[in-house]
Amino acid sequence: MTQTTPPRLEIRNLKRSFGARRVVDDVSLSIAPGHVACLLGPSGCGKSTTLRMIAGVDMQDSGTIHLDGELICDTVFRIPPERRSIGLMFQDFALFPHLSVGENVSFGLQGTGSEKKSRSLELLDRVGLGHYIDAFPHHLSGGEQQRVALARALAPRPSVMLMDEPFSGLDNRLRDGIRDETLDLLRDEGTSVLLVTHEPEEAMRMADEVFLMRDGKVVQQGAPYNIYHSPTDKESAAFFSDINVLKGVAKGALVDSAFGQFLAPGVPDGTRVEIVFRPQHVGIDFDRNGKGPNPTSLAGAPARGIVKRARFMGSESLVEFRMDHDDEMLTATVPNVFLPKPGTALWLTIRRDLCFVFPEKP
């Protein structure tokens, strides 16, 4: 009989309130050994509070936390933070200014002085900073301080690393490289990771699984590709990118639009619905039957729009249209440079396979 390996980290039905406000509302998730998971959501949705409860620096009102199948915290039993084998990496790095880089990394380690120095040097060499072992944090750049903070968090060999917006203070030009280096080191160490961020791109780049939070709840979870291409509602789709929204009314499980009919399975007749799609899935044709600069496959019926504004954004152009059908605004993105003059009439199509139909919320 095959024995199932328990998740490295599992939380079940965590709840936390501050006064009358429920900040974390019945959150459950699990992370497999060596995997990277991400709590993604807007500021104030409960991400950091969830992280603090897992770390043990805040207590849940109800729910349980498990590490490798063993209970480490409920509302009665609680293993203290320093004995949880859980590392915590903060947004501001939190290095000790009066300690050298090597002393920062070895802070809190057990063992002899030579053992602690050896572990510090090992990790500093891994992040390319071994030559700074005797320097002080103020001698380092922001990116170098981030790598020291990572080495310090990994020094005790934690089973799980909790990371709270760790890259938000870095220059955009450095961020991608340091994120990739961090992931490589964490995976080499076999450490499971729970990352908190409000940036969808960061979650998509780093995580094996994303847990999308809103108003204290996990509203969707899955692999980055799945969560992006199969949003549960309009708000989830809009969190990952700009969206266009067409409104209609369901009748016979269909919705009429300027681009033809869309399926609305299971939606009662008379229900107001929204057809959601992203600007990059809008095709532009110069005439009703011609090919334009941004054709689509699996397109619906063409609809005419009048250009209101066109702007070049660097790697793409953003074109805004007012639709003939209902006078609504619609946005399309086109790779490279495409800047039609305001007032130009163009024909638009949309990717039917990448449109989402949701009942309109009150």
Secondary structure, DSSP 4 states (H G I P E B T S, - for coil): -PPPPPPSEEEEEEEEEETTEEEEEEEEEEE-TT-EEEEE--TTSSHHHHHHHHHTSS--SEEEEEETTEEEE-SS-B--GGGS-EEEE-TT----TTS-HHHHHHTT--S-HHHHHHHHHHHHHHTT-GGGTTS-GGGS-HHHHHHHHHHHHHTT--SEEEEESTTTTS-HHHHHHHHHHHHHHHHHTT-EEEEEES-HHHHHHH-SEEEEEETTEEEEEE-HHHHHHS-SSHHHHHHHS--EEEEEEEETTEEEETTEEEE-TTPPTT-EEEEEE-GGGEEEESSSSS--SB--SSB---EEEEEEEEEE-SSEEEEEEEETTT--EEEEEEES---PPTT-EEEEEEBGGG-EEEEPP-
